Amino acid sequence: MRKIVLLLLLIGSFYTYAQTYTYIGVEEGLSNRQVHSIRKDRMGYMWFLTHEGIDRYDGKEFKYYKLTDGEEDIYSQLHLNWLQTDSSGNLWEMGKKGRIFRYDPLCDRFQPVYIIPEEQLEQEISYSFLDKKDVIWMCNRNRIFLYDTHTGKTSFLLPETTGEILCMAEADAGHFFFGSDRGIRY
């Protein structure tokens, strides 16, 4: 009986899979150790939003992307916060100052597509979310700004909750959960 159990354990060990982990850091080309967001695109590239900017990793090496809006450099330490991919696989970057960038693979750069007008943005964006209909939600304490990635149209909502929105999830079509510093709202 003991030999049968040992034989089964030995056979079972051939069918187990081991995970291997490799450290990838600044020494390998990552622009900064502090990573805010990670996404995988439809081409298989891994994208890292770091404290210094955006890095693309192809499995062997990194490529660094600097974001600019016209002649102005966007410093990630102050402005960049969220990477998202839409249903078509497009990569989007949203930031605290109300800027939205889309990665253009033909130009191999991030293009600015929208910025919330300064007079409407009373406070920094505390959270950004891309829903199943490819609408970007940019939330702060006073407003929720909506940017439709298909049409480029914008609108805003006045949240019924008081408090800074810190996270959200889409339960189903048209229903969302908002987490704030004051609780959860459905």
N, C-alpha and C positions, 0 to 999 in steps of 0.2 A: 504494500500500500504506500509506503514511504517513497519507493522508487517511482511510482506513478505520479505522486504529487510533485516530486522534484522534476520529473520529465515534463509535466504540464507547466510548471513555473518556467522551465527553460524554454519551452516552445512559446509561451506567452511573452517572454522577454524579447523574442525576435520581432514581435508585432507591436511593440511599444515604440512610440516616437519621442525623441528627445528634442527639446528646444535648445537652440544655441543662441547666445546673446553676444553681440559685439558692441563695444563702446565706440560711439562716433562723436567726436567732440571738436574743439577748436583746432587741435593738432591735425585733424583730418580735413579741415577746411570750413567747418561750421563757423559762421560769423560771430556768434556769441553763445555762451553756455546757457543763458536764460532764454528758454523757449516758451512763447505764449500760446502758440497754436500749431497743430500739425494736420496736414491734409494729404491725401493721395489723389492724383488726378487720373483721368481716363487713359493716359499714356503710360501710367505706372510710376511716374515721378513722385517722389515724396517732397512736400513743401513744408518748410519750417519758418514760422514767423518768430524771429528772435528779437532780442533787445536792440540789435543793430540794424535789422531789416529783414528781408525775405531771402531765404536760401532754397534752391532746388537741388535735390540729390538724385542722381541716376543709378545709385548702387555702387558707384566707384568714386565719383567726385562731386563737389559742390559748385554751384554757380550762384553768385550773389546778385540780387536785384535791388537797385536803389530806386525809391519812389520819388517822382517829381511831379509837381503841378505847375506847368509852365516853366518858369525859371526858378521856382521855389523848391528846394529840397525838403522832403517830408521826413522829419526825424522820428524814427520809430519809438524812441524812448518816451516821447511825449504824445504821439499821435496814433500809432498802429496797435490794433488789438485783436482783431478777429479775422480768420481765414475761413471761407465757406466754399463749397462747391454746389452748383445748382443741378437741376435734373438733367441738363444736357452735358454736364461735366465741366462747365466753365468755372474758373477759379476767381473768387471775389475777395477783396480785402476791404474791411471797414474799420474806421478809427474813431477815437474819442472826440475829435473835432468835427465830426459829421461828414467826413470825406469817404467816398466809395471809389475803389479802383477795380478794374477787370483786367485779368491777364489776357493779352492778345498774342496767341502763339505765332501768328504771321510776322509780327514785329519783334517777338520775343521780349516783351516788356509789359509792365502794368500801365494801363491807360486810365487817367482820371475820367470818371463818367458823371459824378454828381458830388456837390457839396451843399450842405444845408446852409441857407443864407444866414449870415452872422446875426441879423436882427431876430431871427426865429430860434436860434440856438442859444438859449439863456444859460444853459448848463451843459457840461460835457456829456457825451453819450456814455451811459453806464453799462449798456449791454446791447449787442447786435445779434440778430437771428435771421436765418434764411428759411422761409417756410416751404411747404410742398408745392405751392404755386409759383415759386421763384420770386417771392416778394421779400425784400430786405426790410426788417423791422429794426429801427435804431431808436433805442429807448433812453430816456432820462427821467428825472423826477416829475417834470411838467408835461411832457409830450411823448408820443410815439410817432416817429416819422416813418412813412412807408414809401419804399421805392420799388416800383414794378420793373424787374430786370428785362422783361420782354418789350414793354412800351416806353420805358423811361419816364413814365408819369409818376408824380409824387403827390402825397396827401399826408395828413397827420390826424391823429386821434388824441383826445385828452383823456388820459387814463382815469378810471374811477377810483383807483387806489392811490393813497398817498404813500410816499416812500419811493426809494430808488430801486428801479427794476434791476435785478442782478442776474436773473436767468429766466428762461422760458422754454416750454415744450409744446408741440402741437399734438393734441390728443386725437383729433380727427378733423375732417374738413370744417373749418370755421370755428373750432373750439381750441382754446389755448389755456395753458396754465402759466401764470406769471409768479415768479418768486421775487419778493422784495425784502428790504431790511425791516419790513413791518409784517411779513407773513406771505401767504399764498392767496392768489386770486384766480378764479376760473372764469 
